[in-house]
């Protein structure tokens, strides 16, 4: 089996990576290999085409390859809530929560990730076009092997963008270097009402894959849940997980990032999260109507989401 993620040097999809690296999938009888496919819409296209079996990415992005949620199901959550950070260049003098600071600025964001920032600004009353907010790809963030957060942090330091909307690793690198200032951390209360539920980190599989072997899907959830529990109980184990993946520069950061994320590690997908994601999808023109919870989520796996 192959599990694709759109960013590997990151905390965003770390529970899935940990389930592989710590042998939890193997202990469930599954031979799972990790594959980096950037951007996330290409990861879901690979899922659609049968090139991979699972995608650990942003839940709403499944719509890139599976219109109206046809043919795909969310197996479980890796963590709760929208998990990207807005960081601006430190010399711009922006303060936390100050969304006015994005006006007239060029903000780097990955495809499909950018939609979260676009809707957040709309819900906050910012006129993206009228206020000349440019949300665009980060220079240099191309190709299947891109780790976006790190590329965004480097682009900020080099002055190629005024800010970026990316994962916790990219944000941490930019803040520690002094190049960036944190403006938004949605998970911890920043941003307009409802933005927490735009999307979340999930595991997704094709609907026919789930039907073909329900036991295999259950094993996936059990392995992922074990990784979530272990990381929450002992965040220092994240260093062990990242040792074969992260560079010497970034490996020392991961345990602290996982410690911060641990309160959000739950496999459960709630009705509220799906309702919020559907509303976000409609607002962004990704979705028509209001698909039911059961159309989007492999609800039969719900008993396995909880300890």
N, C-alpha and C positions, 0 to 999 in steps of 0.2 A: 504494500500500500504506500501511497505518497500523500503527504500532507503539505500543502503550499501555504506560505505566509508571504505578505508583501513587504515585510521589513523584519530582518533577523536581529540586527544589533539594536535592540529596543526592548523595553519592558511591556509593550502593548500586547504581544502574543506569547508572552513568556510561559504561561501555564502549559500551552500545547508543546512548546519546545522542551520544557522540563519533563513532560510526560514521556517524550521520546528519550531524552538524554539520561534520565534516571531509570529507564527500563520498565516503566509502568505499562506501556502498551505491550511490550514483550511478555510481561508477566500475565497479561490478559490473553496471550496467544496471538497477538497481532505483530506483524513485522512492518513497522512504519518508518519511512524515510522522510526527512525534512527537505523541502525544496523552497528556495527563494524565487518568487515571481513578482516583479514590480512592473507596473502599478497594480492595484488590487483588482481592477476590472479584468486584467489579463489572467490573474489567478482564477477568477470565477469563470472566465472563458475556458481555461484549461479543465476546470471541473465539469463544465457543460460538455466538453469534447471527450471526456474520459481519460485525459492525460494525467489527472490526479484524482484522488478519491475523497479528499477532505480539503477544505479551505479554512484556515484560521485568520479571519480578517474582520473588517467592519461589516456588521450585519446588513445594513441597507444596500451595500455595494453588490450584493447578490443580484439585484435588479439589473445590473449592467449586462448580465448574460442570461438571466431568467426573467423576462418581462412578466409582470403581474404575479410573480412568485411561482410561475408554472414550472414544475420539474425540479424544484430545489426545496429543501427543508432545513431549518436551523435545528441542530442536534442539541446544543446547549450553549450557555454563555461561558466565555472565559473570564469575564469580569463585567461588572455593572456600570452602565453610564458611558456617555461620550467622553473620550479619553485623550483628546488633543489639547495642546496648549498654544496660546497666542503669545508670541515673544516679539518685541520690537527692539531695534537698535538702542543701546543704552544712551547714546548721545542725543536721542530725540526727546529725552526727559519725560517719557510716558510713565504714568502711575498705574498701579494695579486697579483694574476695573474701569479705566478711562477709555471707553470705546471711541470717543471723539478723536483720539490720537491716531486712528487708522485713516482719517480723511486725508486724501492726497498722497497716500503711501502705496508702495508696491509690496504686497504680501505674497510670499511663496507658499504654495500648497500643492500637494499631490492630487492627481485626478481622482475624483469621487470623494476624497477627503475634503477638497475645497468646498463641496456642497454644504458641509456642516458649518463652515464659517460664513458662507453666503447667507444661509437661513438665519443664523444667529444675529447677523448684522441687521437683516430685515426685521426680525422680531424685536430688536433693540431700537428700531426707528432710524437706522442709518440708511440713507439712499446711496447704495453702492455706486451706481452710475453717476448720479448727480454730485456726490461727494468725492468723486474721482478716486475711489478705492480700487486699485488694480490687484486682483487675485489671480495669480498666474503660476505656471510651473517654475520650479527653482532651476536656474541655469546649472547644467551639468547633471541633473537628475534624469538620466535616460538609461534605458537598457534593463534587462531582466535582473541583473545582479545589484541594482541600486538599493542601498539602505538609506531611506529618504531623510530621516531625522538628522543623521550625521552630515549628509550633503547640505541640508538646509542650514545647519549651524555654521558650516564652513562658508556658505554663501553670505550669511549675515556678517560674519567676521571680515570677509573680503569686501563688504559694501555693495554686493551685487543685488541685494534686496533690502528693503527697509524693515522687514519683519518676516516671520514665518508662522505657519499653523501646522504643528507637527507633534510627534510623540514626546514622551517624557525624557527619553535619552537625549534627543536633540535639544530640548529645552534646558536640561541640566548642563550639557556641554557649553551652551551659549551663555548661561548664567555664570558658570564657574570661570569662564574665560574673561568675563567682564564685558563681552560684546553685546549681550542682550539683557533686557529687562522683562520680567514676567508681567503680562497684562491680564491674561485670562487663564484660569484653571477651572474648567467647567465642573469637574467631578466634586470640587471642594467649594461649590456655591457661587462661582462667578458666572456672569452672563444673564440673559433674560429668562423669565419663567419658562419652563418646558424644555430648555435646550439639553438638559441632562439626558432626556429620552429620545433624542434624535436618532441615536444609534448606539451600538455597544460592540465589544469584541466577542465574536461567536465562533463556533465550529459549525460548518455547513456541509451537507452532502447532497448528492442527487437523490430525488425521491425514489427512483427505481433501485438505487443502491441500498437504500434503507429497507425497501420491501423485500429485496432478494435475500437478506440475511439480517433479521432483527437482532440476533445474538451478537453479531459483529458490532452493530450500533450501540448496543448496551455496553459492550466491552470498551468502546471508545469513551463513553461517558464515565464509566468507572475509573479508567486510567486518568482522564482529565481531572476528575474530582480528587483523586489521590494527590495529584500534583498541586492542585489549589490548596488542599489542607496542609501539605508539607511546607509549602512556601509561606503560608500564613503563620504556621507554628514556628518555623525556623528560617527566616528570610536569608540568613547567611548561606544556606544551601544553594542560593542563586549563584554564588561565585563558582561553586563546583559545576553547576549546569552550564554556565557561560564559558568555562575555561577553554573548551575546544572550539569556541565560536567567536568570542569577543577578542579584540586586540588587547595588548597589555595596557594601553591608554584608557580603554573604556571598561575593562573588567572590574576595576575597583569601585565603579559607580553602581553596578547593578543591584547589589544587595540592599543598598539604601532605597533605590527606586522601588524594589519589590516590597520593602517594608512599608512604604507609603501606600502602595496599591493593595496590600493585603486585606484591608477592610472591605474592598470591593470584589474580592474573589468569591463568587458564588456562581454555581452552574445554572441556577434557576433562570428561566425566562418568564417574566410576569406579563399579565394582561396589560398593565400600564405601559410597560416598555414597548409592546407591540402597537398599542394604540398611538403612542407618541411617535414611533417610527413610521407608522402609516401616514399620520398627519404630515410629518416631515417629507415623506416621499411624494405626497400629493402637492405640497407647496413647491417642491423643486421640480415638478413635472415628471417624476419618475414612475408615478403610480396613478391608476384610475380606480375610483371606488374605494372600498374599505374591506380588503380580504380578511377573512376570519382568522382567529388565532390558530386554529387547526390547519388552515391552508398554508401557514407560514412556518409553523413550529411542529417538530416531531413530538407532539404532546404525549404520545404513549410512553415516552422516556422520562416523563416528569417525576415518577417515583424515585428515579436514580439521581435526580439533581440534588436531593437533600440527603444529609447524613442519616 
